[in-house]
């Protein structure tokens, strides 16, 4: 009888932990897809989709120390201040980490386009932080590296 009770406790704990892992995997995939959707929206200046994903107090910090608010990013998109040819994660570089209701996405990004008449073509690393809200996951903080050299 004692072994039966211990077995039930072990089985129940295993199922509970498996459920946590399964939930974590679902969250990881959800956030990964949401971040790819966000990158695709930036590429085509889709301010509506960006607005849906961005948290109300979102901030983006660039490698040179400058920052942009949610409203600045949306205005830039609406006004098509940057025209992208590329705004794509490099294949197999995305990592998503989940800690409860917080997720961090890290990936290398290839950006190519024109801003204010000046062409650019570069790679950089970014980290995007998402939090779970009653309305779903929202992108609340981003940090982009300085431009990588061609050998990175």
N, C-alpha and C positions, 0 to 999 in steps of 0.2 A: 504493500500500500504506500509506504513512504516513497519508494522509487517512482510510483505512479504520479504522486503529487509533485515531486521534483521534476519529473519529465514534463508534466503539464506546465509548470512554471517556466522551464527552459524553452518549451515550444512556444508559449505565449510571448515571452521576451523576444525570441527569435522572430516571430511574426511581427511584433511591434517594431523592432529595429528594421526589419525588411520593409515595412510600410514607410518608415522614415526615409530610408534610402530610395525607395521608389518615388516618394513625394519629392525628394531632393533632385532626382533625375528628371522628373517632370518639370520642376521649377527651372532647372539648368537649361533644359531644351526650350522652355517658354522664353526665358530671358535671352538665350542665344538667338532665337528667331526674331524677337522684338528688337534686338540691337541691329541685326542685319536689315530689318525693315526700316529702322531709323536711318541707317547709312544709305539705303536706297532712296529714302525720301529726301535726304540732303542732296544727293546726286542730281535729282530732277527738280529741286526747289519746291517740294511738296510741303508747304507750310502747314496745311491741314493735318497731314499725318504726323508731322513733327510736333505740332501742338497737342495732339492726342497722346503722344508718348512722353513728352517732357513734363517733369514735375513743375509746380507753380514757382518754386524758388531755385530752379536749376541754374547752375553756373558751370561754365567751361573755362579751364585755365590752360593756356598754351605754354609751350616750353620756354618762351621768352619772358614769361611772367604776366603777360596781359590776360585779361579775362573778359568774358562775354556773358551777359545774362540771357535768360530764356527769351525775353522780349527782343533783345538785340539779334539773337540768332533767327528768330521768326521774321523780324523786319528784313534782315539780310536776305532771307529766302524769298519773301514776298516781292522784294525789289530786284531779285535776281542779280545781286551784287557779284556773285561768283557763278560762273558757268562751268560746270564740271563735264569733262570727258570721262574721267575716272573718279570714283569715290568708292573704292572696293577693298574689302578685307583681302589680304593675301591669303591664298588657300592654306588651310591647316595651321593657321596661327592663332585662331580664337580659342581662348580658355575662359570658362565661366566657373566662378567659385560662389557657393551659396553659404551664408551664415544666417540661418533663421529667415528674417524678413529683409535681409540685405544681400545683394548680389553684386559681384564685380566681374566685368567683362574686360579682357585684355586681348588685343590683337594688333597686328601690323596692318597699316592702311596705306594704299596707294592712292594718292590724289593727284589729278592732272586736270588743268583747265586754265581759265583766264579770270583775273580779277583786276578791275580798273585798267584794262588794256594790257596787263602784264601776264604773260604765260607762266605757268608753274608746272612742275612735274617732279614729285618727290614721294618718298616713303617716310612714315613715322609710326611710332608705337602710340597706342592710346589705352586708357583705362576709363571705362564708363561704369558708374555706380548707379544701381537701381534699388529702390525700396518697394516693398509690397504695401499697397494701400487698399482701402475698401473698393477702389475702382480698378484694381489690378496693379501690375508692376509699372513704376514710373522712373524715368531716367532723371536723376537729381544732381549728379556731379560728373564732370568729365575732365580728364587731363590728357593733353597731347604732348608728345615729346618734341624736341627740336628735330629738324629734318635730319634723316639718316644720310650717311655718305653712301656712295654707290656700292661699296663692298659689304654693307650690312644687310 
